Each structure stands twice: as structure tokens, then as C-alpha cells.
Amino acid sequence: MLRKHTWPSSWSQDHLRVLRRVLDKPLFYTRPWYAAYFLLGIVTSGLVPVLLPLMIGVVSGHLSTVAYVMGSYDIGLLSAPLWGLAAEKQHMYRSLFVGGFVLAAIAVAAFPETHTLVGWLVAAFLLGAGASGSATIASLFIVNFTPRDEWEPRIGVLQSFNGSGQVVGLLLASAFSHGAYDVGLWLAAAMLAPALPLGLLGLPVVSSIAAKDHVPQRAYRRLDIRALAVFPRVNLPSGFGYHIHGSVLQGIRHLPDTLGTPFSRFLLSWFFLGLGVAGFFTYFPLFLAHSYGLAGYLSSLIYATAAALGIGLFVFASRWSAKYGASIVYQIGLWLRLGGFAILLITFFLPLDLKSAVSSIGFAIVVLAWPILSVSGTGLAAYLTPFSEGAAMGLFNASLALATVIGAFLSGPLIAMFGYRAIVMMALFLIITAIPLGYRLTEGRSKV
């Protein structure tokens, strides 16, 4: 049975209250080691998603290879709970945090020097694991070693550093997408080098404290998930926002309790949405270049511009969710993303001289839909859950993670058999499936 609580405009007020706290005292809620997370965002959310598919496509000559490598990267991201469990059990927070950056740097540097599928798969997995590990430990540094009333603003600022890093990384990727892919990846590896000293600045000295006195058990269960929706989170396939490992495991244990509830219907909708777009974001620089003549540097610039504009949309989506209900805003996000892919499908049949301009519009709409979906989806997951909000966010992230991995691997064979048009058709079909599943989720209840 769903929990009896209302969700009026107070939800938006909570969002804006946390945001105002950050804007009033930005330095107070920022730590020097956040700069390392910014660099990680540049590399794993900006440079790698653009340059790696382009390089592998050219070197291997097989489009399916791109899917396998990017899918291996997504599998590496799934290691987040293992990093969190190791940190809390062994009290090696600092070592694991920095170790994630080292692993990611080595993996990125290995790509230009590797020319076999096995080598790329291993490097991609290690890159995903390293990025996921550092992201997981970063969140645990906040919820385990700072006062409870500072969690939301600090994690919100941390997310914003990563989101801003994505914009910078995409802009840098545009400069190397003319063919200098190896140079761009070497630069990406080099940019993670200063993350090592930066990642140690201002961290709590965990080894010198008694963990039982300073690490609250299951702290993540008291994290206000919805208050964080106002802060930007990176779009697919670059990560899952913040990682609180216990919430993922707890959510999976509660999965049987969701059967037959509106929450399970929402999870299916969210899963199909993620599954539909995973292939597109795995291939987008190659897809846009080969299908519409949109050069890699242009697609990176469009993505960067849309992502930058999307940062402001997180705030507006929060206000819209409070005013009109998150269920309605979620539908708007689904239809907006559906419209973007419909434009991309129509563009296949347009004259060559129109393809670049029209496809740019469709691509921008697909990206701009993310803040609307992220904010409303986060709110719906927290509101509809029949158990704790932490467990709900665990399932919310897990469903997206699973969809991303399956979609990435599935897109390769589909493109090999049917061409790039297959991933647009896949996106359209699965988003159309997600729309009715996400319709009227809160009918008969207070406005959501």
C-alpha cells in the first residue's frame, strides 16, 4: 500500500530552499576535492562518450564493436555497490577514492595504444569501474562524514560539478573530433593526473578516526532524494548521478514488494525509456555524422549547448512539477523526447542540404528532455514507493543501469543488420511503450 503523504508545493519549496542555501554560501558547501570530480566529469561525461565511439569505429571498421566496448563501460559502472561496501568494511575511503581516478586514467590512456577488441573491452570496463568507484566514495564522504543537515546541499553541489564538467568536456571533444581522437584521449588521461592531488584536498582523514564513532550506519536512508532533483545530473550513458550503494542493494531486496503497484508501472516506464535511448547515446557522434552529415565537432557543440541550457531547466522542471504535478511533467518529458526522435526519423527522408540543420534540432530536443525527465522521474520514484525513498532511488538507478547495459549491447547487432535507422526506430518504439506505462500514475491521489 502506498504511503499516505501529500506532495504539494512544499516539494518545490524544499528544492528551492536547498538551492538557496547553496547560493547563499557556495564556498561553505564546496570542498577542494570537488575539483577532482569536475575533472572526472570532463573526461567520463564529455570527452570519452564522443571520442571513444569515433576512434573505435574508425580503427575497428565494425560498428558492432562500438556497442560492445561502450556496453563494457556501462557494466563497469555497475560496480558501484562493491566500491561502497569495500570502503565501509575496510575503512579505505581515501585510498579507494583516489584509486578510482588512477584506474580511470590508466584505462583512458590505454585506448589509443590498444587495437584489439579484448583490450578495448578490458579498458572500457576498468574505466567504468574507476569512474563509478570515485563517484560512489565521493557521495559516502558526504553522507558518512558531514552533518545530516548539510547532505543535500553538498551532494547537490557535487552533482553540479560533474554536470558542469560534462559541458566543458563536450566542448573540448569538439576540438578533437576531426580525427585527432588519440590526442584527445591522451589529453583526457592527462587531465585525470591533477585529480589525484586535488582529490586529497580537504578529505576527512578516515584512517585516524574510529569508524564506529563517526560513520552512521545506513546514513543514506535519511537522504532527501527529491530535494536533490533541482541539481543537474549527467544524461546517459555517462553515469547514474550520485551513487549511494546501500540504496541499490536495499531496493533490489524490496523489488517483490512493488509488484502490482503504480511504482512498478513507473519503473517499467523508466526502464523502457532508458532502453530506448541507450543505443542512441552509445553511437550518437557516429550516427549523426554518417546519417545526416553532422560533423563530430558540431554534434559535440550542440550537445554541450543543450546540456548547458539544461542546467537551468532542472530548476524550472522542479517548479513545474510542484505546480502541475510530476506525473504530468514526466509525460511532457516523454513526449518531448519522442518528438526529438521523430524529427530524427523524418530527417532520413529529407534532402541532403536540410539534414544537418533539422537533425541538429532533433538532437537538441532529445538532450533538453533529460532535465524534465530527471526531475519528474526522481520525484515520482520517491513519491510512489511503498517503502523507503532510499530503496526507491536504488531501484530507480538500477533499472536505468540495466536498461543502459542491455540497450548498448543490443544496438550493435541491430545497426549491423538494419543500419543506423534501427536505433531511431528502437527509441521511438520503446518511448511509445513507456508513455502509457507512465500515464496517470497518481490518479485519485493528491497532486504529484
VOPAGU-2260 file (C-alpha; in pm, 1 decimal, decimal comma):
REM VOPAGU-2260
SITE   aa  ch    i         X         Y         Z
SITE  MET   A    0       0,0       0,0       0,0
SITE  LEU   A    1     131,8     344,8     -87,6
SITE  ARG   A    2     238,5     568,4     196,5
SITE  LYS   A    3      -9,7     834,2     297,1
SITE  HIS   A    4     158,4    1164,9     238,9
SITE  THR   A    5      91,6    1464,8      23,3
SITE  TRP   A    6     316,5    1632,8    -223,4
SITE  PRO   A    7     201,4    1991,4    -274,9
SITE  SER   A    8     411,7    2295,8    -344,8
SITE  SER   A    9     621,9    2217,4     -35,1
SITE  TRP   A   10     824,5    1981,4    -254,6
SITE  SER   A   11     927,2    2269,8    -479,3
SITE  GLN   A   12     994,2    2478,7    -170,9
SITE  ASP   A   13    1229,8    2208,7     -42,7
SITE  HIS   A   14    1411,9    2213,4    -377,2
SITE  LEU   A   15    1447,9    2588,5    -377,0
SITE  ARG   A   16    1532,1    2601,2      -6,9
SITE  VAL   A   17    1831,0    2372,6     -64,1
SITE  LEU   A   18    1929,2    2567,8    -375,3
SITE  ARG   A   19    1909,6    2898,6    -186,5
SITE  ARG   A   20    2131,6    2759,0      88,5
SITE  VAL   A   21    2394,0    2675,4    -171,9
SITE  LEU   A   22    2368,8    3015,2    -342,9
SITE  ASP   A   23    2388,2    3199,2      -9,9
SITE  LYS   A   24    2706,1    3019,0      99,2
SITE  PRO   A   25    2856,5    2843,1    -203,4
SITE  LEU   A   26    3205,8    2815,1     -53,8
SITE  PHE   A   27    3073,6    2662,0     266,4
SITE  TYR   A   28    2916,7    2370,3      78,4
SITE  THR   A   29    3211,8    2323,9    -156,4
SITE  ARG   A   30    3531,1    2133,5     -85,4
SITE  PRO   A   31    3859,6    2148,7    -280,5
SITE  TRP   A   32    3831,4    1781,8    -372,5
SITE  TYR   A   33    3515,1    1860,1    -574,2
SITE  ALA   A   34    3755,0    1990,3    -840,0
SITE  ALA   A   35    3866,6    1629,7    -894,8
SITE  TYR   A   36    3504,2    1532,5    -955,1
SITE  PHE   A   37    3479,3    1818,0   -1206,1
SITE  LEU   A   38    3776,2    1672,8   -1396,1
SITE  LEU   A   39    3615,6    1330,3   -1386,2
SITE  GLY   A   40    3302,9    1482,5   -1541,2
SITE  ILE   A   41    3509,3    1638,9   -1820,2
SITE  VAL   A   42    3663,2    1302,6   -1906,2
SITE  THR   A   43    3390,1    1042,6   -1848,9
SITE  SER   A   44    3086,2    1256,3   -1933,7
SITE  GLY   A   45    3228,7    1474,3   -2210,8
SITE  LEU   A   46    3543,4    1354,4   -2386,5
SITE  VAL   A   47    3503,4     976,6   -2368,6
SITE  PRO   A   48    3138,6     944,7   -2491,0
SITE  VAL   A   49    3231,6    1140,0   -2805,9
SITE  LEU   A   50    3588,4    1039,8   -2887,1
SITE  LEU   A   51    3580,8     672,8   -2792,1
SITE  PRO   A   52    3299,9     566,6   -3030,9
SITE  LEU   A   53    3457,4     772,6   -3311,1
SITE  MET   A   54    3800,6     616,8   -3260,3
SITE  ILE   A   55    3674,6     259,4   -3228,5
SITE  GLY   A   56    3450,8     297,7   -3531,6
SITE  VAL   A   57    3743,8     412,3   -3744,5
SITE  VAL   A   58    4006,7     169,1   -3612,5
SITE  SER   A   59    3792,1    -144,6   -3596,1
SITE  GLY   A   60    3579,2     -82,8   -3902,4
SITE  HIS   A   61    3291,6    -268,1   -3731,5
SITE  LEU   A   62    3002,2     -73,2   -3585,0
SITE  SER   A   63    2906,5    -357,4   -3351,8
SITE  THR   A   64    3245,9    -321,2   -3182,2
SITE  VAL   A   65    3142,4      23,3   -3058,5
SITE  ALA   A   66    2839,4    -126,5   -2885,0
SITE  TYR   A   67    3040,8    -397,8   -2715,3
SITE  VAL   A   68    3304,4    -155,0   -2588,3
SITE  MET   A   69    3056,2     103,7   -2461,6
SITE  GLY   A   70    2847,0    -175,7   -2310,9
SITE  SER   A   71    3155,6    -298,1   -2123,9
SITE  TYR   A   72    3198,3      55,8   -1991,8
SITE  ASP   A   73    2838,7      51,5   -1867,8
SITE  ILE   A   74    2896,9    -283,5   -1694,9
SITE  GLY   A   75    3193,8    -127,2   -1517,6
SITE  LEU   A   76    2963,3     141,7   -1383,9
SITE  LEU   A   77    2756,1    -130,3   -1215,7
SITE  SER   A   78    3042,5    -198,0    -974,3
SITE  ALA   A   79    2934,6      99,7    -759,2
SITE  PRO   A   80    2790,1    -109,9    -473,4
SITE  LEU   A   81    3110,4    -312,5    -446,8
SITE  TRP   A   82    3320,2       1,6    -403,1
SITE  GLY   A   83    3085,1     130,7    -136,7
SITE  LEU   A   84    3081,4    -196,1      56,0
SITE  ALA   A   85    3460,7    -220,4      43,5
SITE  ALA   A   86    3500,9     137,0     166,7
SITE  GLU   A   87    3270,8      90,6     463,4
SITE  LYS   A   88    3402,4    -253,4     555,4
SITE  GLN   A   89    3775,0    -180,0     518,8
SITE  HIS   A   90    3760,1     194,2     605,9
SITE  MET   A   91    3971,9     270,0     295,9
SITE  TYR   A   92    3771,2     566,4     171,7
SITE  ARG   A   93    4064,2     785,8      71,4
SITE  SER   A   94    4261,1     506,6     -96,8
SITE  LEU   A   95    3961,4     382,5    -294,7
SITE  PHE   A   96    3858,6     733,8    -393,2
SITE  VAL   A   97    4199,8     813,5    -539,1
SITE  GLY   A   98    4232,4     458,1    -672,5
SITE  GLY   A   99    3924,2     513,3    -887,6
SITE  PHE   A  100    4092,7     809,4   -1056,7
SITE  VAL   A  101    4412,8     609,3   -1112,0
SITE  LEU   A  102    4216,4     321,9   -1265,8
SITE  ALA   A  103    4022,1     559,0   -1492,5
SITE  ALA   A  104    4339,7     741,1   -1604,5
SITE  ILE   A  105    4518,4     416,3   -1691,8
SITE  ALA   A  106    4216,2     289,1   -1881,9
SITE  VAL   A  107    4174,5     607,7   -2088,0
SITE  ALA   A  108    4546,5     614,4   -2169,8
SITE  ALA   A  109    4528,9     251,4   -2284,2
SITE  PHE   A  110    4265,9     310,1   -2552,9
SITE  PRO   A  111    4488,9     480,0   -2814,9
SITE  GLU   A  112    4755,1     210,1   -2765,9
SITE  THR   A  113    4516,2     -84,2   -2793,0
SITE  HIS   A  114    4391,9    -225,3   -3122,7
SITE  THR   A  115    4209,8    -542,7   -3020,7
SITE  LEU   A  116    3852,5    -596,0   -2905,9
SITE  VAL   A  117    3962,2    -777,4   -2590,0
SITE  GLY   A  118    4192,8    -490,1   -2495,8
SITE  TRP   A  119    3921,8    -232,0   -2552,4
SITE  LEU   A  120    3668,4    -433,8   -2351,4
SITE  VAL   A  121    3904,2    -459,5   -2055,7
SITE  ALA   A  122    3997,6     -90,8   -2071,4
SITE  ALA   A  123    3631,3      14,0   -2100,5
SITE  PHE   A  124    3530,6    -198,3   -1801,9
SITE  LEU   A  125    3815,2     -57,0   -1591,2
SITE  LEU   A  126    3721,1     297,3   -1694,7
SITE  GLY   A  127    3359,7     243,3   -1590,7
SITE  ALA   A  128    3464,2      79,4   -1265,5
SITE  GLY   A  129    3711,3     355,7   -1179,2
SITE  ALA   A  130    3465,2     633,4   -1255,4
SITE  SER   A  131    3190,4     454,9   -1064,1
SITE  GLY   A  132    3419,7     393,7    -768,0
SITE  SER   A  133    3525,2     755,0    -730,0
SITE  ALA   A  134    3163,8     872,5    -767,4
SITE  THR   A  135    3043,4     626,8    -504,5
SITE  ILE   A  136    3310,5     713,3    -248,6
SITE  ALA   A  137    3254,5    1085,8    -310,9
SITE  SER   A  138    2892,0    1050,5    -201,7
SITE  LEU   A  139    2991,2     843,8     100,6
SITE  PHE   A  140    3238,3    1111,7     212,7
SITE  ILE   A  141    2940,2    1343,8     239,4
SITE  VAL   A  142    2674,5    1122,3     399,1
SITE  ASN   A  143    2915,9     949,1     636,3
SITE  PHE   A  144    3137,3    1238,0     747,1
SITE  THR   A  145    2933,5    1558,8     738,3
SITE  PRO   A  146    2634,7    1675,1     948,3
SITE  ARG   A  147    2294,1    1547,9     838,3
SITE  ASP   A  148    2155,8    1894,3     755,8
SITE  GLU   A  149    2438,1    1952,0     503,9
SITE  TRP   A  150    2392,8    1636,6     294,9
SITE  GLU   A  151    2156,0    1766,3      27,5
SITE  PRO   A  152    2335,7    2094,7     -48,6
SITE  ARG   A  153    2676,5    1925,2     -54,4
SITE  ILE   A  154    2567,2    1639,3    -281,1
SITE  GLY   A  155    2381,2    1890,4    -498,1
SITE  VAL   A  156    2698,1    2095,5    -544,0
SITE  LEU   A  157    2893,2    1776,0    -616,1
SITE  GLN   A  158    2642,9    1680,3    -888,8
SITE  SER   A  159    2670,3    2029,7   -1034,4
SITE  PHE   A  160    3049,3    1998,9   -1057,2
SITE  ASN   A  161    3009,6    1678,1   -1258,2
SITE  GLY   A  162    2735,8    1828,5   -1479,0
SITE  SER   A  163    2949,1    2135,8   -1547,2
SITE  GLY   A  164    3239,9    1906,9   -1628,0
SITE  GLN   A  165    3027,9    1738,6   -1892,9
SITE  VAL   A  166    2969,1    2070,6   -2070,3
SITE  VAL   A  167    3341,0    2154,0   -2068,9
SITE  GLY   A  168    3429,6    1802,0   -2182,3
SITE  LEU   A  169    3189,6    1815,6   -2475,4
SITE  LEU   A  170    3335,1    2147,9   -2584,2
SITE  LEU   A  171    3686,0    2000,3   -2570,3
SITE  ALA   A  172    3569,5    1692,0   -2759,5
SITE  SER   A  173    3456,6    1912,1   -3046,8
SITE  ALA   A  174    3816,6    2024,2   -3093,4
SITE  PHE   A  175    3947,3    1667,8   -3130,9
SITE  SER   A  176    3660,7    1510,8   -3323,1
SITE  HIS   A  177    3812,7    1599,6   -3661,8
SITE  GLY   A  178    4027,1    1285,0   -3643,3
SITE  ALA   A  179    4269,2    1352,1   -3358,2
SITE  TYR   A  180    4091,5    1102,0   -3136,7
SITE  ASP   A  181    4406,7     957,9   -2984,6
SITE  VAL   A  182    4531,7    1305,4   -2891,0
SITE  GLY   A  183    4200,9    1384,7   -2725,1
SITE  LEU   A  184    4207,8    1061,1   -2524,3
SITE  TRP   A  185    4567,9    1124,0   -2419,9
SITE  LEU   A  186    4457,1    1467,6   -2303,3
SITE  ALA   A  187    4170,0    1305,5   -2113,3
SITE  ALA   A  188    4412,9    1075,0   -1934,0
SITE  ALA   A  189    4644,0    1367,9   -1856,7
SITE  MET   A  190    4354,1    1568,7   -1713,3
SITE  LEU   A  191    4296,3    1298,0   -1454,0
SITE  ALA   A  192    4654,1    1334,9   -1325,7
SITE  PRO   A  193    4584,5    1658,1   -1129,3
SITE  ALA   A  194    4272,1    1488,1    -994,3
SITE  LEU   A  195    4498,4    1279,1    -772,1
SITE  PRO   A  196    4637,4    1563,9    -555,2
SITE  LEU   A  197    4311,9    1761,5    -584,6
SITE  GLY   A  198    4116,8    1455,7    -470,2
SITE  LEU   A  199    4301,1    1454,7    -138,5
SITE  LEU   A  200    4246,0    1820,7     -51,7
SITE  GLY   A  201    4001,4    1864,0     234,1
SITE  LEU   A  202    3905,4    1498,2     270,6
SITE  PRO   A  203    3841,5    1364,2     621,0
SITE  VAL   A  204    4134,2    1156,8     749,4
SITE  VAL   A  205    3934,9     839,3     780,4
SITE  SER   A  206    4228,4     622,3     890,3
SITE  SER   A  207    4274,8     827,7    1205,7
SITE  ILE   A  208    3916,4     805,7    1331,2
SITE  ALA   A  209    3723,4     526,3    1489,5
SITE  ALA   A  210    3472,1     434,7    1223,7
SITE  LYS   A  211    3209,5     318,7    1470,0
SITE  ASP   A  212    3201,3     664,7    1626,4
SITE  HIS   A  213    3197,8     865,8    1305,7
SITE  VAL   A  214    3026,9     660,2    1037,9
SITE  PRO   A  215    2649,6     644,7    1087,0
SITE  GLN   A  216    2505,4     313,0     974,3
SITE  ARG   A  217    2265,6     331,1     679,9
SITE  ALA   A  218    2300,7     709,2     665,9
SITE  TYR   A  219    2178,7     711,9     306,9
SITE  ARG   A  220    1828,8     609,2     420,7
SITE  ARG   A  221    1777,5     958,6     559,6
SITE  LEU   A  222    1887,3    1137,3     243,8
SITE  ASP   A  223    1614,1    1359,8      95,8
SITE  ILE   A  224    1616,4    1230,7    -260,5
SITE  ARG   A  225    1361,9    1476,0    -400,2
SITE  ALA   A  226    1544,6    1782,1    -270,8
SITE  LEU   A  227    1838,1    1684,8    -494,7
SITE  ALA   A  228    1636,7    1676,7    -816,5
SITE  VAL   A  229    1687,6    2050,8    -864,1
SITE  PHE   A  230    2060,4    1996,4    -923,0
SITE  PRO   A  231    2187,8    1883,4   -1264,4
SITE  ARG   A  232    2264,5    1519,5   -1324,6
SITE  VAL   A  233    2450,1    1386,4   -1625,9
SITE  ASN   A  234    2248,9    1230,9   -1907,9
SITE  LEU   A  235    2301,1     880,7   -2045,3
SITE  PRO   A  236    2533,9     699,9   -2085,8
SITE  SER   A  237    2784,2     881,9   -1868,5
SITE  GLY   A  238    2665,2     778,4   -1526,3
SITE  PHE   A  239    2381,4     749,5   -1282,3
SITE  GLY   A  240    2419,7    1077,6   -1097,2
SITE  TYR   A  241    2521,1    1013,7    -739,6
SITE  HIS   A  242    2572,2     662,2    -602,8
SITE  ILE   A  243    2455,5     553,7    -259,4
SITE  HIS   A  244    2540,2     186,4    -275,0
SITE  GLY   A  245    2318,2      67,1       8,5
SITE  SER   A  246    2006,1     209,3    -150,3
SITE  VAL   A  247    2066,6      -0,5    -462,5
SITE  LEU   A  248    2100,4    -323,7    -265,2
SITE  GLN   A  249    1809,3    -237,2     -39,5
SITE  GLY   A  250    1590,0    -155,0    -339,0
SITE  ILE   A  251    1666,0    -485,5    -510,8
SITE  ARG   A  252    1567,6    -672,1    -193,3
SITE  HIS   A  253    1233,3    -487,1    -192,4
SITE  LEU   A  254    1164,1    -546,7    -562,0
SITE  PRO   A  255     893,8    -814,8    -498,2
SITE  ASP   A  256     702,0    -563,1    -285,2
SITE  THR   A  257     648,9    -338,2    -588,4
SITE  LEU   A  258     451,7    -590,3    -794,7
SITE  GLY   A  259     107,4    -463,7    -887,0
SITE  THR   A  260     171,7    -109,2    -760,8
SITE  PRO   A  261     188,8     218,4    -957,0
SITE  PHE   A  262     556,8     223,9    -860,1
SITE  SER   A  263     622,7     -95,6   -1058,0
SITE  ARG   A  264     445,7      56,2   -1359,1
SITE  PHE   A  265     664,5     365,0   -1329,9
SITE  LEU   A  266     980,7     151,9   -1304,9
SITE  LEU   A  267     881,9     -29,3   -1625,4
SITE  SER   A  268     821,8     304,3   -1796,9
SITE  TRP   A  269    1161,3     433,5   -1679,3
SITE  PHE   A  270    1329,4     109,1   -1788,2
SITE  PHE   A  271    1181,2     121,0   -2139,8
SITE  LEU   A  272    1278,8     486,8   -2171,4
SITE  GLY   A  273    1639,6     406,5   -2077,4
SITE  LEU   A  274    1644,8     100,6   -2302,4
SITE  GLY   A  275    1518,0     303,8   -2595,0
SITE  VAL   A  276    1779,4     578,8   -2578,5
SITE  ALA   A  277    2082,0     373,6   -2468,2
SITE  GLY   A  278    2173,1     274,6   -2823,0
SITE  PHE   A  279    2142,0     631,0   -2945,5
SITE  PHE   A  280    2374,5     772,9   -2679,8
SITE  THR   A  281    2619,5     489,1   -2741,6
SITE  TYR   A  282    2652,9     583,6   -3107,4
SITE  PHE   A  283    2540,2     946,1   -3130,5
SITE  PRO   A  284    2859,1    1101,7   -3278,9
SITE  LEU   A  285    2887,1     827,4   -3543,0
SITE  PHE   A  286    2512,8     815,1   -3603,2
SITE  LEU   A  287    2476,6    1190,2   -3659,3
SITE  ALA   A  288    2783,7    1207,5   -3882,8
SITE  HIS   A  289    2702,3     909,8   -4105,4
SITE  SER   A  290    2326,8     958,2   -4124,6
SITE  TYR   A  291    2295,5    1335,7   -4156,2
SITE  GLY   A  292    2643,0    1466,0   -4233,8
SITE  LEU   A  293    2659,1    1637,0   -3892,4
SITE  ALA   A  294    3031,8    1654,5   -3818,2
SITE  GLY   A  295    3157,1    1529,2   -3483,7
SITE  TYR   A  296    3261,5    1872,7   -3366,3
SITE  LEU   A  297    2913,2    2009,9   -3442,4
SITE  SER   A  298    2733,8    1731,0   -3256,3
SITE  SER   A  299    2961,9    1792,2   -2957,2
SITE  LEU   A  300    2889,2    2165,7   -2964,5
SITE  ILE   A  301    2515,2    2105,1   -2990,7
SITE  TYR   A  302    2527,4    1856,4   -2702,7
SITE  ALA   A  303    2732,6    2098,9   -2491,3
SITE  THR   A  304    2494,9    2388,5   -2561,7
SITE  ALA   A  305    2185,5    2180,4   -2487,1
SITE  ALA   A  306    2342,7    2039,6   -2169,4
SITE  ALA   A  307    2433,0    2391,3   -2052,6
SITE  LEU   A  308    2078,7    2514,5   -2116,8
SITE  GLY   A  309    1951,4    2203,5   -1943,8
SITE  ILE   A  310    2120,5    2303,7   -1618,1
SITE  GLY   A  311    1867,8    2586,2   -1586,0
SITE  LEU   A  312    1586,5    2350,7   -1685,2
SITE  PHE   A  313    1641,2    2147,8   -1368,2
SITE  VAL   A  314    1511,0    2444,2   -1164,6
SITE  PHE   A  315    1218,2    2510,2   -1397,5
SITE  ALA   A  316    1123,5    2141,7   -1405,7
SITE  SER   A  317    1113,3    2144,4   -1027,8
SITE  ARG   A  318     871,8    2437,8   -1027,5
SITE  TRP   A  319     657,2    2281,7   -1299,6
SITE  SER   A  320     638,4    1956,1   -1102,6
SITE  ALA   A  321     511,2    2141,0    -796,2
SITE  LYS   A  322     260,4    2346,4    -995,4
SITE  TYR   A  323     124,4    2088,9   -1240,2
SITE  GLY   A  324     229,0    1760,6   -1083,3
SITE  ALA   A  325     537,7    1549,9   -1151,6
SITE  SER   A  326     327,8    1287,7   -1330,1
SITE  ILE   A  327     222,7    1543,2   -1591,2
SITE  VAL   A  328     576,4    1681,9   -1623,4
SITE  TYR   A  329     707,6    1327,5   -1672,0
SITE  GLN   A  330     463,1    1281,3   -1960,1
SITE  ILE   A  331     578,6    1610,7   -2112,0
SITE  GLY   A  332     938,5    1489,5   -2094,1
SITE  LEU   A  333     848,4    1160,1   -2261,3
SITE  TRP   A  334     658,3    1331,8   -2542,7
SITE  LEU   A  335     938,9    1584,3   -2587,9
SITE  ARG   A  336    1197,1    1309,5   -2625,1
SITE  LEU   A  337     961,2    1120,7   -2856,2
SITE  GLY   A  338     929,9    1434,9   -3067,2
SITE  GLY   A  339    1307,4    1467,1   -3089,1
SITE  PHE   A  340    1344,8    1113,1   -3220,3
SITE  ALA   A  341    1050,2    1160,7   -3458,4
SITE  ILE   A  342    1235,7    1457,2   -3610,0
SITE  LEU   A  343    1547,2    1242,1   -3645,7
SITE  LEU   A  344    1344,0     974,3   -3825,7
SITE  ILE   A  345    1181,0    1223,8   -4060,4
SITE  THR   A  346    1523,2    1372,2   -4136,9
SITE  PHE   A  347    1625,4    1046,3   -4309,0
SITE  PHE   A  348    1380,2    1132,5   -4588,7
SITE  LEU   A  349    1477,1    1498,8   -4630,5
SITE  PRO   A  350    1709,0    1640,3   -4899,1
SITE  LEU   A  351    2076,6    1629,5   -4811,9
SITE  ASP   A  352    2109,5    2005,5   -4772,1
SITE  LEU   A  353    1843,9    2007,9   -4496,9
SITE  LYS   A  354    1960,8    1706,9   -4298,1
SITE  SER   A  355    2226,9    1872,2   -4083,5
SITE  ALA   A  356    2005,9    2161,6   -3970,5
SITE  VAL   A  357    1696,0    1953,9   -3899,5
SITE  SER   A  358    1885,9    1673,4   -3724,8
SITE  SER   A  359    2051,7    1934,7   -3502,0
SITE  ILE   A  360    1707,1    2041,4   -3381,7
SITE  GLY   A  361    1600,8    1682,8   -3313,9
SITE  PHE   A  362    1922,7    1604,5   -3128,8
SITE  ALA   A  363    1894,9    1917,9   -2914,0
SITE  ILE   A  364    1535,8    1829,6   -2819,2
SITE  VAL   A  365    1640,5    1477,8   -2717,2
SITE  VAL   A  366    1907,9    1621,3   -2486,1
SITE  LEU   A  367    1688,4    1900,7   -2346,2
SITE  ALA   A  368    1422,6    1649,5   -2243,1
SITE  TRP   A  369    1660,1    1497,9   -1988,0
SITE  PRO   A  370    1629,4    1759,1   -1707,4
SITE  ILE   A  371    1249,9    1738,1   -1729,5
SITE  LEU   A  372    1258,2    1358,3   -1713,8
SITE  SER   A  373    1523,5    1350,4   -1442,0
SITE  VAL   A  374    1343,9    1585,6   -1203,1
SITE  SER   A  375     995,5    1441,7   -1252,4
SITE  GLY   A  376    1123,4    1082,9   -1252,7
SITE  THR   A  377    1315,1    1134,9    -928,6
SITE  GLY   A  378    1006,4    1280,0    -765,0
SITE  LEU   A  379     777,4    1001,9    -885,5
SITE  ALA   A  380    1017,4     733,5    -764,7
SITE  ALA   A  381    1026,4     886,4    -417,0
SITE  TYR   A  382     650,9     950,7    -400,8
SITE  LEU   A  383     514,5     624,0    -540,6
SITE  THR   A  384     736,8     384,6    -348,2
SITE  PRO   A  385     566,1     153,4     -94,6
SITE  PHE   A  386     887,6     150,9     113,1
SITE  SER   A  387    1175,0     390,7     187,0
SITE  GLU   A  388    1278,0     664,1     -56,2
SITE  GLY   A  389    1637,7     540,4     -41,4
SITE  ALA   A  390    1534,4     194,8    -160,9
SITE  ALA   A  391    1316,0     354,3    -428,0
SITE  MET   A  392    1612,0     550,7    -561,3
SITE  GLY   A  393    1813,5     229,7    -560,4
SITE  LEU   A  394    1561,1      61,9    -789,9
SITE  PHE   A  395    1527,9     381,3    -993,6
SITE  ASN   A  396    1903,7     384,1   -1062,9
SITE  ALA   A  397    1925,1       7,0   -1103,6
SITE  SER   A  398    1651,3      -1,6   -1367,8
SITE  LEU   A  399    1827,7     269,0   -1566,8
SITE  ALA   A  400    2162,4      92,4   -1529,1
SITE  LEU   A  401    2021,7    -238,2   -1651,0
SITE  ALA   A  402    1845,2     -69,7   -1943,5
SITE  THR   A  403    2166,1     110,4   -2041,0
SITE  VAL   A  404    2373,3    -208,3   -2048,0
SITE  ILE   A  405    2114,0    -408,0   -2244,2
SITE  GLY   A  406    2048,4    -121,4   -2484,9
SITE  ALA   A  407    2417,1     -63,0   -2552,2
SITE  PHE   A  408    2486,2    -427,5   -2637,0
SITE  LEU   A  409    2163,4    -469,9   -2835,7
SITE  SER   A  410    2223,3    -164,4   -3054,6
SITE  GLY   A  411    2535,6    -308,4   -3218,7
SITE  PRO   A  412    2373,6    -610,1   -3387,1
SITE  LEU   A  413    2067,9    -400,1   -3478,6
SITE  ILE   A  414    2281,1    -143,5   -3660,8
SITE  ALA   A  415    2484,5    -418,5   -3828,4
SITE  MET   A  416    2162,7    -576,3   -3963,6
SITE  PHE   A  417    1942,5    -274,6   -4036,0
SITE  GLY   A  418    2166,4      34,8   -4032,5
SITE  TYR   A  419    2153,9     343,8   -3811,1
SITE  ARG   A  420    1782,8     387,7   -3869,9
SITE  ALA   A  421    1731,9      91,4   -3636,6
SITE  ILE   A  422    1832,5     282,2   -3323,4
SITE  VAL   A  423    1587,7     563,9   -3402,6
SITE  MET   A  424    1309,5     310,4   -3456,4
SITE  MET   A  425    1410,7     134,7   -3135,5
SITE  ALA   A  426    1394,5     461,3   -2943,6
SITE  LEU   A  427    1055,6     555,3   -3087,4
SITE  PHE   A  428     900,6     214,6   -3020,9
SITE  LEU   A  429    1022,3     191,3   -2659,9
SITE  ILE   A  430     935,2     551,5   -2570,4
SITE  ILE   A  431     586,7     492,1   -2713,1
SITE  THR   A  432     572,6     188,1   -2482,5
SITE  ALA   A  433     689,7     397,0   -2185,8
SITE  ILE   A  434     425,3     669,5   -2231,8
SITE  PRO   A  435     111,4     467,6   -2138,3
SITE  LEU   A  436     300,1     291,2   -1857,9
SITE  GLY   A  437     377,8     631,3   -1708,2
SITE  TYR   A  438      27,8     773,6   -1759,0
SITE  ARG   A  439    -193,9     866,7   -1463,1
SITE  LEU   A  440      38,7     712,6   -1209,1
SITE  THR   A  441    -107,3     924,3    -931,0
SITE  GLU   A  442    -472,2     933,2   -1036,5
SITE  GLY   A  443    -705,6     967,4    -740,3
SITE  ARG   A  444    -429,1    1086,2    -510,6
SITE  SER   A  445    -302,4    1429,8    -409,5
SITE  LYS   A  446    -127,3    1630,9    -680,3
SITE  VAL   A  447     214,0    1494,1    -767,3
